[in-house]
Amino acid sequence: MPWRRMRLRNAEVFARCDEQGELVSNEGRVEIRYKPTDGRAYFAGVSNLSSTEGPVQVEPDSFCGDAEPAKKGQKPSKKKAKTVHAPDKPEGNELLVYADGACSGNPGPAGVGVVALWDDERRELSEYIGEATNNVAELTAILRALELAYELDRPLRLYTDSKYAMGVLTQGWKAKANKELIAETREWLQRHPDTKLFHVRGHQGVALNEVADELAVQSVKSRASKGWVSR
């Protein structure tokens, strides 16, 4: 069952929802997590939850790990989530890319964001792709990176926070949907074999991944696309 970001009083939490982003409650209470890596599952009243600013972004069930129900009266840990260390500069001749997708509803208006770095160059892409699912947006962002790497003829090291994309592209997951897009992306991977894909957790303080996320969100908000822009 998916997750979406919500506000619980002064805290941002992740709440259970359906594919369209509607909260799923049991007797008026919704399962929440204070962070994706939280080892405890909490429950909040529907009336105490409010939407965050910006478009609704639905995350897959795997976004939050397994957790045990919190004991009554137990408070969430005050420890800050550890920052995932990921590169912010390319090595040698490589093209370093962070790619992300976003959508308002799932499916809904969707967009992609990509940050690409090589030598002393930095380019960013914010592209609106119309009505689509979050998974389609994630795959499209990776496809744009592959196209650029092929054009530049450089080794590609790409970071994505999509476990779904990693699964269907690198772990042999059987595609139940998006078969044409997955096939096209796999063809580009074969066309540009000097490519390495890595998974990074989203919203964990990885600066360039946050930039890619913001580019994707902005494309959804504006319903507009910007080509590759130098920074």
N, C-alpha and C positions, 0 to 999 in steps of 0.2 A: 504494500500500500504506500503511495507516494507521501511526500512531505512538502510543506510550503512555509516560508518565513512569515511569522506573525509577531505582534507586540503583546506582551503580557505585563501590564503595568509599565515599568521602566526598562524591561528587559526584552531583547529580541530572542525569540525561540523558534523551534521548528515543530510544526503541528501536523498531525495526520490529516490527509485529505484524499479526495478521489482524483481521477485523471484530469478533471476539469478545474481542480483547485478548490473545490467545495469541502469545507471541514467535515470530517467523519466523527460523529459523537456517539457515545453509548450512555444513555440516560443523562444527556446534557453535558457530558464531560469528554474532553478530547485528549488523547495521548500527546505529550510534548517532550521535547528534549531541549536542554539549554545549550548544547553544542553537539555536533555530529559524533564526537568521540565520547560522549557522556555514557557512563556505565549504568546509569539509573534512568528509568522511565517515570515521568511524572504525569499528572493529569490536571487539566484546568477546565473550568467552566466555560462554555461557549461564550457567554456574555462578558467574560473577562478578557477575551482575545479580540484584538483589532488588527486590521490590515496594516502592513508597512507601506511606506511611500513607494511609488513606482509600480511597474507592471507585476502581476503575479508570476512568480517563477516556480514551477513545480519540479521538485527533485525526485529521482527514483527512490524506491524502497531502500536500496543499498547505500544511499547517501548517509544514513545514520546506522551505526553498528548495532548489534544485538545488545539488549540491556535488560536488567532485572527491575521489577517494579520497586520503586523507592518505598521505604518504610514510612508509615504515617508520621508526619512531623519532620522527616528528614529534609534538610536543606541542600540545594545543589552546591557542589564544590566551588570554592572561591578561586581555585587555581586557574590561571589563564591557560588557554590552549597553546600548545607548543607551536612555534613558527616552523613551517616546513622549509627547509633550506633547498633552494633551487637556483640555478644560474641566472644571472642578469646580464651576462656578457657572453658573446659567442667565442668559441675556441678555434684558433686557426682559420681555416677557410670555410667553416661551417655557417649555415643559416640557422639561427636560434629563433624558435617561434613558440608563442603561447597563443592557443586558440580556444575560443569559448562560444557557446550559443546561449540564447535566452528566448523565452516566449511568455506572453501574457495569456495564461490559460494553457491547457495542454490537450489538444492543439489550440492554437490561437495565433495572433500576430507574432512573428518570430524574426530574429535577426542574429547575425554573427559578428564577433569581434576577433581580430587577429593582430598581434604585435610581432613584428619581424625585425631581427637585428643581424647584421653582418658587417664585417670590417668596422667602419665608423658610421655606417648607415643605420637608420631606424625608420621603419614605415609602419603605419597603422591602417587597418581596414575596418570600417563599420558599414555593414550591408544588411538592408532589410530584405527578407526573402518571402514575405507574405504569410499566409496561413500555413502553419506547420507545427510539428511537435518539437519538444525540446531536443529529442534525439536526432531529428533531422537537422536542426540548427547546429548541434555539436559536430555531426559528420560533415556538414557543409563547410564549417570553419576549417576543419582538417583538410578538406579537399582544396580550399583556397590556398592553404599553406603549401600543399604538394604542387599545385600549379606554379606558384612563385618559385619554389625550389628548382623545379624543372626548367623554368625560364632562365633562372640565374645560373643553373648548372653547378649547384653547390650541395654538399652533404647537408641533410636536414636533421636537426634534433628538435623534436616537437613535444611540448607539454600540454596535456589536456586534463581537465578535472572530470571527464566523462568516463565512468567505469563501463558504460554501455559501449562506447566507441572503442575502448581498449579491448573489450570482450569480442566484439564482432570482427575487429581488424587484426588482432594479434593472438587471441586465445581460442579461436575456432568455434566461438559461439554460433549456433544455428540461427540464422536470421528468420524471424517470424513476420517481420514488417520491414519496410524500407529496403527491399531486396535490390531494386535497381540502383539506388544511391550507394548502398554498400558495395555492390559489384563494381560500380564506377570508381569508387574510392580505392578498392582493392586493385583495380587495373592501374591506377595512378601509382600505387605503391610498387607494383611490378615494373612500371615504366621508370620509376625513380627508386631503385633498390637501396641506394645509399641513404636510407631514412631510418631513424630510431625514434620510437614513440615511448613516452613516459607518462605515468599517471601522477598527478599532484592533487592533493585535497583542495577543494575550493573554499574560499572565505577563511583561509588559515594564515593570512598575512604574507602571502607570496605576491610581491608588488606587481610584477608583470602579468600574472594571472588575474589580479584585480583590475588591471587596466583593460585586459581583453574582455572581462565581464562587463565593465562599464561601457565599452564600445558597443557590445552586443545590446545591452539594455537601452542605450541611447538610440540605436537604430529602430528599436521597437517603439520607443516613446515618440520619435519624430516621424516614423513610418517612411524613412528616407535612407538612401544609401550614399556613402562617400567612397570613392575609389581609394587606391593606395595613396596615403598622404605621408609625406616626409616630415619627420619631427627632429 
